[in-house]
Amino acid sequence: PDTPKPGTFLPLDNAVVSDGARLRREDQANTFDVYTARGRHYVMQAKSSGDANNWIRAMRQHTAKETENQIMDRAERAIRKNEYASASRIAQHARQIRSQQEAAEGAEAVDEVNDA
C-alpha cells in the first residue's frame, strides 16, 4: 500500500493513462487505468479524487502518446486561456481610452470656463 517495492517501475513510454471513466464499484473509488505499450493493464488507486487527477496529469506528461480527446482537451484549455488573456488586454485598453476621453472632456470644460 504505502510502502513501494524497491526497483519496481512502470514504463510509461507510449502508455495510455485513462481516468477510468467506466463504472466502478464503490471500493474502486479514485482509481485510474494505465495501459502500457506491452499490453499490460494496471488499475491504480489514489487516496482521493484530487490525488488521482494529479497522478493522471503527471503520468500523462511522461507518456509519448496522447489520445485524440486528450489533445483536444489540452487545445481547448489553451484557447480559453488565450481568449481570457486577450479579453483582459482589450478591457485594459478600453479603460485607458475611457480615461483619456474623460481627461480630454475635463480639459475642454476648463477651456470653456476660461473662454467665458
C-alpha distances in whole Angstrom, upper triangle without the diagonal:
4,6,7,10,13,16,14,15,16,20,21,24,26,23,23,20,21,20,20,23,24,23,20,19,18,15,14,15,14,14,16,17,18,21,21,25,25,24,20,18,15,13,11,10,10,11,14,17,18,15,15,19,18,16,18,21,20,19,22,24,23,24,28,28,28,30,33,32,29,32,34,32,32,36,36,34,36,40,39,38,41,43,42,43,47,47,47,49,52,51,52,55,56,56,58,61,61,61,64,66,66,67,70,71,71,73,76,76,77,80,81,82,83,86,87
4,6,10,12,15,14,15,16,20,21,25,27,24,24,21,22,21,21,25,26,26,22,22,21,17,17,17,15,15,17,19,19,22,23,26,26,26,22,21,17,16,13,11,10,10,14,17,17,14,15,18,17,15,18,20,19,18,22,23,22,24,28,28,29,30,34,32,30,32,35,32,32,35,36,34,36,39,38,37,40,42,41,42,45,46,45,47,50,50,50,53,55,54,56,59,59,59,62,64,64,65,68,69,69,71,74,74,75,77,79,80,81,83,85
4,7,9,12,11,13,16,19,21,24,27,24,25,22,24,24,24,27,28,28,25,25,24,20,20,20,19,18,19,20,20,23,23,26,26,26,22,21,18,17,15,14,14,14,18,20,21,17,18,21,19,17,20,22,20,20,23,24,23,24,28,29,30,32,35,34,31,34,36,34,33,37,38,36,37,41,40,39,42,44,43,44,47,48,47,50,52,52,52,55,57,57,58,61,62,62,64,66,67,67,70,72,72,74,76,77,77,80,82,82,83,86,87
4,6,9,8,10,12,16,18,21,23,21,22,20,22,22,23,26,27,28,25,25,25,21,20,21,19,18,18,19,18,20,20,23,22,23,19,19,16,16,13,14,14,15,18,21,21,17,17,20,18,16,18,21,18,17,21,22,20,21,25,26,27,29,33,32,29,32,34,32,32,35,37,34,36,39,39,38,41,43,42,43,46,47,47,48,51,52,52,54,56,56,58,60,61,61,64,66,66,67,70,71,71,73,76,76,77,79,81,82,83,85,87
4,6,6,9,12,15,18,21,23,21,23,21,23,24,24,28,29,29,27,27,27,23,22,23,22,20,20,20,18,20,19,22,21,22,19,19,16,17,15,16,17,18,22,24,24,20,20,23,21,18,21,23,20,19,22,23,21,22,25,27,28,30,34,33,31,33,36,34,34,37,39,37,38,42,42,40,43,46,45,45,49,50,49,51,54,54,55,57,59,59,60,63,64,64,67,69,69,70,73,74,74,76,79,80,80,82,84,85,86,88,90
4,6,9,12,15,18,20,24,22,24,23,25,26,27,31,31,32,30,30,30,27,25,26,24,23,22,22,20,22,20,23,22,23,20,21,18,20,18,19,19,21,24,26,26,22,22,25,23,20,22,24,21,19,23,23,21,22,25,27,29,31,35,35,32,34,37,35,34,38,40,38,38,42,42,41,43,46,46,46,49,50,50,51,54,55,55,57,59,59,60,63,64,65,67,69,69,70,73,74,75,76,79,80,80,82,84,85,86,88,90
4,6,10,12,15,18,21,20,22,22,24,26,27,30,31,33,30,31,31,28,26,27,25,23,22,21,19,20,18,20,19,21,18,19,17,20,18,20,21,23,26,27,27,23,23,25,23,20,22,23,20,18,22,22,19,20,23,25,27,29,33,33,30,32,36,34,33,36,38,37,37,41,42,40,42,45,45,45,48,50,49,51,54,54,54,57,59,59,60,63,64,64,66,69,69,70,72,74,75,76,78,80,80,82,84,85,86,88,90
4,7,10,13,16,18,17,19,18,21,22,23,27,27,29,27,28,28,25,23,24,22,20,19,18,15,17,15,17,16,18,15,16,14,16,15,17,18,20,23,24,24,21,20,22,21,17,19,21,18,16,19,20,17,18,21,22,24,26,30,30,28,30,33,32,31,34,36,34,35,39,39,38,41,43,43,43,46,48,48,49,52,53,53,55,57,58,59,62,63,63,65,67,68,69,71,73,73,75,77,78,79,81,83,84,85,87,89
4,6,9,12,15,13,16,15,18,20,21,24,25,27,25,27,27,25,22,23,21,18,17,15,13,14,12,14,14,16,13,14,12,14,13,16,17,20,22,23,23,19,18,20,18,15,16,18,15,12,15,16,13,14,17,18,20,23,26,27,24,26,29,28,27,30,32,31,32,35,36,35,37,40,40,40,43,45,45,46,49,50,50,52,54,55,56,58,60,60,62,64,65,66,68,70,70,72,74,75,76,78,80,81,82,84,86
4,6,9,12,10,12,12,15,17,18,21,22,24,23,25,26,23,20,21,19,16,14,12,9,10,8,11,11,12,10,11,9,12,11,15,16,19,21,21,21,18,16,18,17,13,14,16,13,10,13,14,11,11,14,15,17,19,23,23,21,23,26,25,24,28,30,29,29,33,34,33,35,38,38,38,41,43,43,44,47,48,48,51,53,53,54,57,58,59,61,63,64,65,67,68,69,71,73,74,75,77,79,80,81,83,85
4,6,9,8,11,12,15,18,19,22,23,26,25,27,28,26,23,24,21,19,16,14,10,10,7,8,9,11,10,12,11,14,14,17,19,22,24,23,23,20,18,19,18,15,14,16,14,10,12,13,10,9,11,13,15,18,21,22,20,21,25,24,23,26,29,28,28,32,33,32,34,37,37,37,40,42,42,43,46,47,48,50,52,53,54,56,57,58,60,62,63,64,66,68,69,70,72,73,75,76,78,79,80,82,84
4,6,5,8,9,13,15,17,20,22,24,24,26,27,26,22,23,20,17,14,12,8,9,7,8,10,12,11,12,12,14,14,17,18,21,22,21,21,19,16,17,16,13,12,13,11,7,8,10,6,5,8,9,12,14,18,19,16,17,21,21,19,22,25,24,25,28,29,28,30,33,34,34,36,38,39,40,42,44,44,46,48,49,50,52,54,55,56,58,60,61,62,64,65,67,69,70,71,73,75,76,77,79,81
4,5,9,11,15,18,19,22,24,27,26,29,31,29,26,26,23,21,17,15,11,10,8,7,10,12,12,14,15,17,17,21,22,25,26,25,24,22,20,20,19,16,15,15,13,10,10,11,7,5,6,8,11,14,17,19,16,17,21,21,20,22,25,25,25,28,29,29,30,33,34,34,36,39,39,40,42,44,45,46,48,50,50,52,54,55,56,58,60,61,63,64,66,67,69,70,72,73,75,76,77,79,81
4,7,10,13,16,18,20,22,25,25,28,30,29,25,26,23,20,17,14,11,9,7,6,9,11,12,13,14,17,18,21,22,26,26,24,24,23,20,19,19,17,14,15,14,11,10,11,9,5,5,5,8,11,14,16,14,15,18,19,18,20,23,23,23,26,28,28,29,32,33,33,35,37,38,39,41,43,44,45,47,49,50,52,53,55,56,58,59,60,62,64,65,66,68,70,71,72,74,76,77,78,80
4,6,10,13,14,17,18,22,22,24,26,25,21,22,20,17,13,10,7,6,4,5,9,9,9,10,11,13,14,17,19,22,23,21,21,20,17,17,17,14,12,13,13,9,8,11,9,6,7,6,8,10,14,15,13,15,18,18,18,20,23,23,24,26,28,28,29,32,33,33,36,37,38,40,42,43,44,46,48,49,50,52,53,55,56,58,59,61,62,64,65,67,68,70,71,73,74,76,77,79,81
4,6,10,11,14,15,18,19,22,24,23,19,20,17,14,11,8,6,5,7,8,11,10,11,10,11,12,13,16,17,21,21,19,19,18,15,14,15,13,10,12,12,9,8,11,10,7,9,7,7,8,11,12,10,13,15,15,16,18,20,20,22,24,25,26,28,30,31,32,34,35,36,38,40,41,42,44,46,47,48,50,51,53,55,56,57,59,60,62,63,65,66,68,69,71,72,74,75,77,79
4,7,9,11,13,16,16,19,21,20,16,16,14,11,7,6,5,6,9,11,14,13,12,10,10,10,10,13,14,17,17,15,16,14,11,11,12,10,6,9,10,7,6,10,10,8,11,9,9,9,13,12,10,13,16,14,15,18,19,19,21,23,24,24,27,29,29,30,33,34,35,37,39,40,41,43,44,45,47,49,50,51,53,55,56,57,59,60,62,63,65,66,68,69,71,72,74,75,77
4,5,8,10,13,13,17,18,18,14,14,12,9,6,5,6,8,11,14,16,14,13,11,10,10,10,12,14,17,16,13,15,14,11,10,12,11,7,10,12,10,9,13,14,12,14,12,10,9,12,11,10,13,15,14,15,18,19,18,21,23,23,24,27,28,29,30,32,33,34,37,38,39,41,43,44,45,47,49,49,51,53,54,55,57,59,60,61,63,65,66,67,69,70,72,74,75,76
4,6,9,11,11,15,16,16,12,11,9,7,5,6,9,11,15,17,20,18,16,13,12,10,10,11,12,14,13,10,12,12,8,8,11,10,7,10,12,11,11,14,16,15,17,15,13,12,14,12,11,15,16,14,15,18,18,18,21,23,22,23,26,27,27,29,32,32,33,36,37,38,39,41,42,43,45,47,48,49,52,53,54,55,57,58,59,62,63,64,66,68,69,70,72,73,75
4,5,8,8,12,13,14,10,10,9,6,5,6,9,11,15,18,19,17,15,12,11,8,9,10,12,15,14,11,14,14,10,11,14,13,10,13,16,14,14,17,18,17,19,17,15,14,16,14,14,17,18,16,18,22,21,21,24,26,26,27,30,31,31,33,35,36,36,39,40,41,43,45,46,47,49,51,51,53,55,56,57,59,61,61,63,65,66,67,69,71,72,73,75,77,78
4,6,8,12,13,15,12,11,10,9,8,9,13,14,18,20,22,19,18,15,14,12,13,13,15,17,15,12,15,16,12,12,16,15,12,15,18,17,16,19,21,19,21,19,16,14,16,13,14,17,17,15,18,21,20,20,23,25,24,26,29,29,29,32,34,34,35,38,39,39,41,44,44,45,48,49,50,51,54,54,55,57,59,60,61,63,65,65,67,69,70,72,74,75,76
4,6,10,12,14,11,11,12,10,10,10,13,15,18,21,22,19,18,14,14,12,14,14,16,19,17,15,18,18,15,15,19,18,15,18,21,19,19,22,23,21,23,21,19,16,18,16,16,20,20,19,21,24,23,24,27,28,28,29,32,33,33,36,37,38,39,42,43,43,45,47,48,49,51,53,53,55,57,58,59,61,63,63,65,67,68,69,71,73,74,75,77,78,80
4,7,9,12,9,10,12,11,11,12,16,17,21,24,25,22,20,17,16,13,15,14,17,18,17,15,18,19,16,17,20,20,18,21,23,22,22,25,26,25,27,24,22,20,22,19,20,24,23,22,24,27,26,26,30,31,30,32,35,35,35,38,40,39,41,43,44,44,47,49,49,50,53,54,54,56,59,59,60,62,64,64,66,68,69,70,72,74,75,76,78,80,81
4,6,8,6,7,9,8,10,12,15,17,21,24,24,21,19,16,14,11,12,12,14,16,15,13,17,17,14,16,19,18,17,20,22,21,21,25,26,25,27,25,23,22,24,21,21,25,25,23,26,29,28,28,31,33,32,33,36,37,36,39,41,41,42,45,46,46,48,50,51,51,54,56,56,57,60,61,61,63,66,66,67,70,71,71,73,75,76,77,79,81,82
4,5,5,7,11,10,13,14,18,20,23,27,27,24,22,18,16,13,14,12,15,16,15,15,18,19,16,18,21,20,20,23,25,24,24,28,29,28,30,28,27,25,27,25,25,29,29,27,29,32,31,31,34,36,35,36,39,40,39,42,44,44,44,47,49,48,50,53,53,54,56,58,58,60,62,63,63,66,68,68,69,72,73,73,75,78,78,79,82,83,84
4,5,6,9,10,14,16,20,22,25,29,29,26,24,20,18,14,14,12,14,14,13,13,17,17,15,18,21,20,20,23,25,24,25,28,29,29,32,30,28,27,29,26,26,30,30,28,30,33,32,31,34,36,34,35,39,39,38,41,43,43,43,47,48,47,49,52,52,53,55,57,57,58,61,62,62,64,67,67,68,70,72,72,74,76,77,78,80,82,83
4,6,9,9,13,15,18,21,24,28,28,25,22,19,16,12,12,10,12,12,12,13,17,16,15,18,20,19,19,23,24,23,24,28,28,28,31,29,28,27,30,27,27,31,31,29,30,34,33,32,35,37,36,36,40,41,40,42,45,45,45,48,50,49,51,54,54,54,57,59,59,60,63,64,64,66,68,69,69,72,74,74,76,78,79,80,82,84,84
4,7,6,9,11,15,17,20,24,24,22,19,15,13,9,9,7,10,11,11,11,15,14,12,15,17,16,16,19,21,19,21,24,25,24,27,26,24,24,26,24,23,27,28,25,27,30,30,29,32,34,33,34,37,38,37,39,42,42,42,45,47,47,48,51,52,52,55,57,57,58,61,62,62,64,66,67,68,70,72,72,74,76,77,78,80,82,83
4,6,9,12,16,19,22,25,26,24,21,17,15,11,10,7,8,9,8,8,11,12,10,12,15,14,14,17,19,19,20,23,24,24,27,25,24,23,25,23,22,26,26,23,25,28,28,26,30,32,30,31,34,35,34,36,39,39,39,42,44,44,45,48,48,49,51,53,53,54,57,58,58,60,63,63,64,67,68,69,70,73,74,74,76,78,79
4,7,11,14,17,20,23,25,23,20,17,14,10,8,6,5,7,6,5,8,8,6,9,11,11,11,14,15,15,17,19,20,21,24,23,21,21,23,21,19,23,24,21,22,26,25,23,26,29,28,28,31,32,31,33,36,36,36,39,41,41,42,45,46,46,48,51,51,52,54,56,56,58,60,61,62,64,66,66,68,70,71,72,74,76,77
4,7,10,13,16,20,21,19,16,13,10,7,5,4,6,9,9,8,11,10,7,9,12,10,10,13,15,14,15,18,19,18,22,20,19,19,22,19,18,22,23,21,22,25,25,24,27,29,28,29,32,33,33,35,37,38,38,41,43,43,44,47,48,48,50,52,53,54,56,58,58,60,62,63,64,66,68,68,70,72,73,74,76,78,79
4,7,10,13,17,18,16,14,11,8,6,5,6,8,12,11,10,12,11,7,9,11,9,7,11,13,11,12,15,16,15,18,17,15,15,18,16,15,18,20,18,19,22,23,22,24,27,27,27,30,31,31,33,36,36,37,39,41,41,43,45,46,47,49,51,52,53,55,57,57,59,61,62,63,65,67,68,69,71,72,74,75,77,78
4,7,10,13,14,12,10,7,6,5,6,9,11,15,15,14,15,14,10,12,14,11,9,12,13,11,11,15,15,13,16,14,14,14,17,16,15,18,20,18,19,23,24,23,25,28,28,28,31,33,33,35,37,38,39,41,43,43,45,47,48,49,51,53,54,55,57,59,59,61,63,64,65,67,69,70,71,73,75,76,78,79,81
4,6,10,11,10,8,6,5,6,8,11,13,17,17,16,17,15,12,13,14,11,9,12,12,9,10,13,12,10,13,12,12,13,17,16,15,17,20,19,19,23,24,23,25,28,29,29,31,33,34,35,37,38,39,41,43,44,45,47,49,50,51,53,54,56,57,59,60,62,63,65,66,68,69,71,72,74,75,77,78,80,81
4,7,8,6,6,5,6,9,11,14,17,21,21,20,21,19,16,17,18,14,12,15,15,12,12,15,13,11,13,11,12,12,16,16,15,18,20,20,20,23,25,25,27,29,30,30,33,35,35,36,39,40,41,43,45,46,47,49,50,52,53,55,56,58,59,61,62,64,65,67,68,70,71,73,74,76,77,79,80,82,83
4,5,5,5,7,8,12,13,17,19,23,23,22,23,21,18,19,19,16,14,16,16,12,12,15,12,10,11,10,13,14,17,18,17,19,22,22,22,24,27,26,28,30,32,32,34,36,37,38,40,41,42,44,46,47,48,50,52,53,54,56,58,59,60,62,63,65,66,68,69,71,72,74,75,77,78,80,81,83,85
4,5,7,10,12,15,17,20,23,26,27,26,26,24,21,22,22,19,17,18,18,14,14,16,13,10,10,10,12,14,17,19,18,19,22,23,22,25,27,27,28,31,32,33,34,37,38,38,40,42,43,44,46,48,49,50,52,54,55,57,58,60,61,63,64,65,67,69,70,71,73,75,76,77,79,81,82,83,85
4,6,9,12,15,17,21,24,27,28,27,28,26,23,24,24,21,19,21,20,17,17,19,16,14,14,13,16,17,20,22,21,23,26,26,26,28,31,31,32,35,36,36,38,40,41,42,44,46,47,48,50,52,53,54,56,57,59,60,62,63,65,66,68,69,71,72,74,75,77,78,80,81,83,84,86,87,89
4,7,10,13,16,20,22,26,27,26,27,25,22,23,24,20,19,21,21,17,17,20,18,15,15,14,16,16,19,21,20,22,25,25,26,28,30,30,32,34,35,36,38,40,41,42,44,46,47,48,50,51,52,54,56,57,59,60,62,63,65,66,68,69,71,72,74,75,77,78,80,81,83,84,86,87,89
4,7,10,13,16,19,23,24,23,25,23,20,21,22,18,17,20,19,16,16,19,17,15,16,15,17,17,21,22,21,23,26,26,26,29,31,31,32,35,36,36,38,40,41,42,44,46,47,48,50,51,52,54,56,57,59,61,62,63,65,66,68,69,71,72,73,75,77,78,80,81,83,84,86,87,89
4,7,10,13,16,20,21,20,22,20,17,18,20,16,15,18,18,15,15,19,17,15,17,16,16,16,20,20,19,22,24,24,24,27,29,29,31,33,34,34,37,38,39,40,43,44,45,47,48,49,51,53,54,55,57,59,60,61,63,65,66,67,69,70,71,73,75,76,78,79,81,82,84,85,87
4,6,10,13,17,18,17,19,17,14,16,17,14,13,16,16,13,15,18,16,15,18,17,17,18,21,21,19,22,25,24,24,28,29,28,30,33,33,33,36,38,38,39,42,43,44,46,48,48,49,52,53,54,56,58,59,60,62,64,64,66,68,69,70,72,74,75,76,78,80,81,82,84,86
4,7,10,14,15,14,17,15,11,14,15,12,12,16,16,13,15,18,18,17,20,18,18,18,22,20,19,23,24,23,24,27,28,27,30,32,32,32,35,37,37,38,41,42,42,45,47,47,48,51,52,53,55,57,57,58,61,62,63,64,67,68,69,71,72,73,75,77,78,79,81,83,84
4,7,10,12,12,14,11,9,12,13,10,10,14,14,12,14,17,16,16,20,19,19,19,22,21,19,23,25,23,23,27,27,26,28,31,31,31,34,36,35,37,39,40,40,43,45,45,46,49,50,51,53,55,55,56,59,60,61,62,65,66,66,69,70,71,73,75,76,77,79,81,82
4,7,8,9,12,9,7,11,12,10,11,14,15,14,16,19,19,19,22,22,21,21,24,23,21,24,26,23,24,28,28,26,29,32,31,31,34,36,35,36,39,40,40,42,45,45,46,48,50,50,52,54,55,55,58,59,60,61,64,65,65,68,70,70,71,74,75,76,78,80,81
4,6,7,9,6,5,9,9,8,10,13,13,13,16,18,18,19,23,22,22,22,25,23,21,24,26,23,23,27,27,25,27,30,29,29,32,34,33,34,37,38,37,40,42,42,43,46,47,47,49,52,52,53,55,57,57,59,61,62,62,65,67,67,69,71,72,73,75,77,78
4,7,8,6,7,11,11,11,13,15,16,16,19,21,21,23,26,26,25,26,28,26,24,27,28,25,25,29,29,27,29,32,31,30,33,35,33,35,38,38,38,41,43,42,43,46,47,47,49,52,52,52,55,57,57,58,61,62,62,64,66,67,68,70,72,72,74,76,77
4,5,5,6,9,10,11,12,14,15,16,18,20,21,23,26,25,24,24,27,24,22,25,26,23,23,27,26,24,27,29,27,27,31,32,30,32,35,35,35,38,40,39,40,43,44,44,46,49,49,49,52,54,54,55,58,59,59,61,63,64,65,67,69,69,71,73,74
4,5,5,6,9,10,10,12,14,15,16,18,20,21,24,23,21,21,23,20,19,22,22,19,20,24,23,21,24,26,24,24,28,29,28,30,33,33,32,35,37,37,38,41,42,42,44,46,46,47,50,51,51,53,56,56,57,59,61,62,63,66,67,67,69,71,72
4,5,5,6,9,10,11,12,14,15,17,19,20,23,23,21,22,23,21,18,21,22,18,19,22,21,19,21,24,22,22,25,27,25,27,30,30,30,32,35,34,35,38,39,39,41,44,44,44,47,49,49,50,53,54,54,57,59,59,60,63,64,65,66,68,70
4,5,5,6,9,10,10,12,14,15,17,19,22,22,20,22,24,22,19,22,23,20,20,23,23,21,23,26,25,24,27,29,28,29,32,33,32,35,37,37,37,40,42,41,43,46,46,47,50,51,51,53,55,56,57,59,61,62,63,65,67,67,69,71,72
4,5,5,6,9,10,10,12,14,16,16,20,19,18,18,21,19,16,20,21,18,18,22,22,20,22,25,24,24,27,29,28,29,32,33,33,35,38,37,38,41,42,43,45,47,47,48,51,52,53,54,57,58,58,60,62,63,64,67,68,69,71,73,74
4,5,5,6,9,10,10,12,15,15,19,18,16,17,19,16,14,17,18,15,15,18,18,16,19,21,20,20,23,25,24,26,29,29,29,32,34,34,35,38,39,39,41,43,44,45,47,49,49,51,53,54,55,57,59,60,61,63,65,66,67,69,71
4,5,5,6,8,10,11,13,15,18,18,16,18,20,18,15,18,19,16,15,19,19,17,19,22,21,20,23,25,24,25,28,29,29,31,34,34,34,37,39,39,41,43,44,44,47,49,49,50,53,54,54,56,59,59,61,63,64,65,67,69,70
4,5,5,6,8,10,11,12,16,16,15,17,20,18,15,18,20,17,17,20,21,19,21,24,24,23,26,28,27,28,31,32,32,34,37,37,38,40,42,42,44,46,47,48,50,52,52,54,56,57,58,60,62,63,64,66,68,69,70,72,74
4,6,5,6,9,10,11,14,13,12,13,16,14,12,14,17,14,14,18,18,17,19,22,22,21,24,26,26,27,30,31,31,33,35,36,37,39,41,41,43,45,46,47,49,51,52,53,55,57,58,59,61,62,64,66,67,68,70,72,73
4,6,5,6,9,10,13,13,11,13,16,14,11,13,15,12,11,15,16,14,16,19,19,18,21,23,23,24,27,28,28,30,32,33,34,36,38,38,40,42,43,44,46,48,49,50,52,53,54,56,58,59,60,62,64,65,66,68,70
4,6,5,7,9,12,13,13,15,18,17,13,15,18,16,14,18,19,17,18,21,22,20,23,26,25,25,28,30,30,31,34,35,35,38,40,40,41,44,45,46,48,50,50,51,54,55,56,58,60,61,62,64,66,67,68,70,72
4,5,5,7,10,11,11,14,17,16,13,15,18,16,15,18,20,19,20,23,24,23,25,28,28,28,31,33,33,34,37,38,38,40,42,43,44,47,48,49,51,53,53,55,57,58,59,61,63,64,65,67,69,70,71,73,75
4,5,5,8,8,7,10,13,13,9,11,14,13,12,15,17,16,17,20,21,20,22,25,25,26,28,30,31,32,34,36,36,38,40,41,42,45,46,47,49,50,52,53,55,56,57,59,61,62,63,65,67,68,69,71,73
4,6,8,9,9,12,15,15,11,12,15,14,12,15,17,16,16,19,20,19,21,24,24,24,27,29,29,30,33,34,35,37,39,40,41,43,44,45,47,49,50,51,53,55,56,57,59,61,62,63,65,66,68,69,71
4,7,9,10,14,17,17,14,14,18,17,15,18,21,19,19,23,24,23,25,28,28,28,31,33,33,34,37,38,38,40,42,43,44,46,48,49,50,52,54,54,56,58,59,60,62,64,65,67,69,70,71,73,75
4,5,7,11,14,15,12,13,16,16,15,17,20,19,20,23,24,24,25,28,29,29,31,34,34,35,38,39,40,41,43,45,46,48,49,50,52,54,55,56,58,60,61,62,64,66,67,68,70,72,73,74,76
4,7,10,13,15,12,12,16,17,15,17,20,20,20,22,25,24,25,28,29,29,31,34,34,35,37,39,40,41,43,45,46,47,49,50,52,53,55,56,58,59,61,62,64,65,67,68,70,72,73,74,76
4,7,10,12,10,10,13,14,14,15,18,19,19,21,23,24,25,27,29,29,31,33,34,35,37,39,40,41,43,45,46,47,49,50,52,53,55,56,58,59,61,62,64,65,67,68,70,72,73,74,76
4,6,8,6,6,10,11,10,12,15,15,16,18,20,21,22,24,26,26,28,30,31,32,34,36,37,38,40,42,43,45,46,48,49,51,52,54,55,57,58,60,61,63,64,65,67,69,70,71,73
4,5,5,6,9,10,11,12,14,16,17,19,20,21,23,24,26,27,29,30,32,33,35,36,38,39,41,42,44,45,47,48,50,51,53,54,56,57,59,60,61,63,65,66,67,69,71,72,74
4,5,5,6,9,10,11,12,14,15,16,18,20,21,22,24,26,27,28,30,31,33,34,36,37,38,40,42,43,45,46,48,49,51,52,53,55,57,58,59,61,63,64,65,67,69,70,71
4,5,5,6,9,10,10,12,14,15,16,18,20,21,22,24,25,26,28,30,31,32,34,36,37,39,41,42,43,45,46,47,49,51,52,53,55,57,58,59,61,62,64,65,67,68,70
4,5,5,6,9,10,11,12,14,15,17,18,20,21,23,24,26,27,29,30,32,33,35,36,38,39,41,42,44,45,46,48,50,51,52,54,56,57,58,60,62,63,65,66,67,69
4,5,5,6,9,10,11,12,14,15,16,18,20,21,22,24,26,27,28,30,32,33,34,36,38,39,40,42,44,45,46,48,49,51,52,54,55,57,59,60,61,63,64,66,67
4,5,5,6,9,10,10,12,14,15,16,18,20,21,22,24,26,26,28,30,31,32,34,36,37,38,40,42,43,44,46,47,49,50,52,53,55,57,58,59,61,63,64,65
4,5,5,6,9,10,11,12,14,15,17,18,20,21,23,24,26,27,29,30,31,33,35,36,37,39,41,42,43,45,46,48,49,51,52,54,55,57,58,60,61,63,64
4,5,5,6,9,10,11,12,14,15,17,18,20,21,23,24,26,27,29,30,32,33,35,36,38,39,41,42,44,45,47,48,50,51,53,54,56,57,59,60,61,63
4,5,5,6,9,10,10,12,14,15,16,18,20,21,22,24,26,27,28,30,32,33,34,36,37,39,40,42,43,45,46,48,49,51,53,54,55,57,58,59,61
4,5,5,6,9,10,10,12,14,15,16,18,20,21,22,24,25,27,28,30,31,32,34,36,37,38,40,42,43,45,46,47,49,51,52,53,55,57,58,59
4,5,5,6,9,10,11,12,14,15,16,18,20,21,23,24,26,27,29,30,31,33,35,36,37,39,41,42,43,45,46,48,50,51,52,54,56,57,59
4,6,5,6,8,10,11,12,14,15,16,18,20,21,23,24,26,27,29,30,32,33,35,36,38,39,40,42,44,45,47,48,49,51,53,54,55,57
4,5,5,6,8,10,10,12,14,15,16,18,20,21,22,24,26,27,28,30,31,33,34,36,37,38,40,42,43,45,46,48,49,51,52,53,55
4,5,5,6,9,10,10,12,14,15,16,18,20,21,22,24,26,27,28,30,31,33,34,36,37,39,40,42,43,45,46,48,49,51,52,54
4,5,5,6,9,10,11,12,14,15,17,19,20,21,23,25,26,27,29,30,32,33,35,36,38,39,41,42,44,45,47,48,50,51,53
4,5,5,6,9,10,11,12,14,15,17,18,20,21,23,24,26,27,29,30,32,33,35,36,38,39,41,42,44,45,47,48,49,51
4,5,5,6,8,10,10,12,14,15,16,18,20,21,22,24,26,27,28,30,31,33,34,36,37,39,41,42,43,45,46,48,49
4,5,5,6,9,10,10,12,14,15,16,18,20,21,23,24,26,27,29,30,31,33,35,36,37,39,41,42,43,45,46,48
4,5,5,6,9,10,11,12,14,15,17,19,20,21,23,24,26,27,29,30,32,33,35,36,38,39,41,42,44,45,47
4,5,5,6,9,10,11,12,14,15,17,18,20,21,23,24,26,27,29,30,32,33,35,36,38,39,41,42,43,45
4,5,5,6,9,10,10,12,14,15,16,18,20,21,22,24,26,27,28,30,31,33,35,36,37,39,41,42,43
4,5,5,6,9,10,11,12,14,15,17,19,20,21,23,24,26,27,29,30,32,33,35,36,38,39,41,42
4,5,5,6,9,10,11,12,14,15,17,18,20,21,23,24,26,27,29,30,32,33,35,37,38,39,41
4,5,5,6,9,10,11,12,14,15,16,18,20,21,22,24,26,27,29,30,31,33,35,36,37,39
4,5,5,6,9,10,10,12,14,15,16,18,20,21,22,24,26,27,29,30,31,33,35,36,38
4,5,5,6,9,10,11,12,14,15,17,18,20,21,23,24,26,27,29,30,32,33,35,37
4,5,5,6,9,10,11,12,14,15,17,18,20,21,23,24,26,27,29,31,32,33,35
4,5,5,6,9,10,10,12,14,15,16,18,20,21,22,24,26,27,29,30,31,33
4,5,5,6,9,10,10,12,14,15,16,18,20,21,23,24,26,27,29,30,32
4,5,5,6,9,10,11,12,14,15,17,18,20,21,23,24,26,27,29,31
4,5,5,6,9,10,10,12,14,15,16,18,20,21,22,24,26,27,29
4,5,5,6,9,10,10,12,14,15,16,18,20,21,23,24,26,27
4,5,5,6,9,10,10,12,14,15,17,18,20,21,23,24,26
4,5,5,6,9,10,10,12,14,15,16,18,20,21,22,25
4,5,5,6,9,10,10,12,14,15,16,19,20,21,23
4,5,5,6,9,10,11,12,14,15,17,18,20,21
4,5,5,6,9,10,11,12,14,16,17,18,20
4,5,5,6,9,10,10,12,14,15,16,19
4,5,5,6,9,10,11,13,14,15,17
4,5,5,6,9,10,11,13,14,16
4,5,5,6,9,10,11,12,14
4,5,5,6,9,10,10,12
4,5,5,6,9,10,11
4,5,5,6,9,10
4,5,5,6,9
4,5,5,6
4,5,5
4,6
4
